[in-house]
């Protein structure tokens, strides 16, 4: 999560959430635990990030090469 904390964000006082202060970030979320991926995905999307989710590193690399 350190990469997430390093991104610039600003607080939204009405919702209590954070928004990206500039452009939308695309985050590649890789974890074999579907429940954990879902939680982290929702957390990131609530903060304005576009999330691309993968079950494992191999699937992520395949997804990257197909684009």
Secondary structure per residue as TSV (DSSP state, phi and psi in degrees):
chain	resnum	aa	ss	phi	psi
A	1	X	-	360.0	-5.4
A	2	X	H	-62.6	-33.6
A	3	X	H	-65.7	-35.3
A	4	X	H	-66.8	-42.7
A	5	X	H	-66.5	-25.5
A	6	X	H	-77.0	-16.7
A	7	X	S	-73.2	144.4
A	8	X	-	-75.0	128.5
A	9	X	E	-143.4	164.5
A	10	X	E	-131.7	146.1
A	11	X	E	-73.8	142.9
A	12	X	E	-105.3	100.4
A	13	X	T	-60.9	-28.7
A	14	X	T	-72.2	-40.5
A	15	X	T	-99.4	-15.1
A	16	X	T	77.9	5.3
A	17	X	E	-100.3	177.6
A	18	X	E	-112.9	145.8
A	19	X	E	-121.3	152.1
A	20	X	E	-66.2	136.0
A	21	X	S	-81.8	-10.2
A	22	X	S	-134.9	-105.7
A	23	X	S	-94.7	163.1
A	24	X	-	-72.9	137.7
A	25	X	-	-98.9	145.1
A	26	X	E	-103.1	124.8
A	27	X	E	-115.1	127.5
A	28	X	E	-92.0	113.8
A	29	X	E	-102.9	116.4
A	30	X	E	-124.3	117.7
A	31	X	-	-163.4	142.8
A	32	X	S	-81.6	-8.0
A	33	X	-	-94.6	106.5
A	34	X	H	-61.2	-37.2
A	35	X	H	-65.1	-46.6
A	36	X	H	-63.4	-42.3
A	37	X	H	-57.6	-42.7
A	38	X	H	-62.4	-43.3
A	39	X	H	-63.4	-47.8
A	40	X	H	-66.3	-39.3
A	41	X	H	-59.1	-49.3
A	42	X	H	-59.8	-42.4
A	43	X	H	-60.7	-45.0
A	44	X	H	-68.4	-43.4
A	45	X	H	-65.0	-34.6
A	46	X	H	-62.6	-22.4
A	47	X	T	-99.4	11.5
A	48	X	T	90.1	12.0
A	49	X	-	-92.3	144.8
A	50	X	E	-86.8	127.8
A	51	X	E	-116.2	129.9
A	52	X	E	-112.1	121.5
A	53	X	E	-105.9	136.9
A	54	X	E	-134.8	147.5
A	55	X	S	-76.7	-29.7
A	56	X	S	-158.4	174.1
A	57	X	H	-62.9	-38.4
A	58	X	H	-63.1	-43.8
A	59	X	H	-63.4	-37.2
A	60	X	H	-64.2	-45.7
A	61	X	H	-64.5	-39.6
A	62	X	H	-63.8	-40.6
A	63	X	H	-63.9	-39.4
A	64	X	H	-66.7	-41.0
A	65	X	H	-73.1	-21.8
A	66	X	T	-83.8	-7.7
A	67	X	-	-93.7	360.0
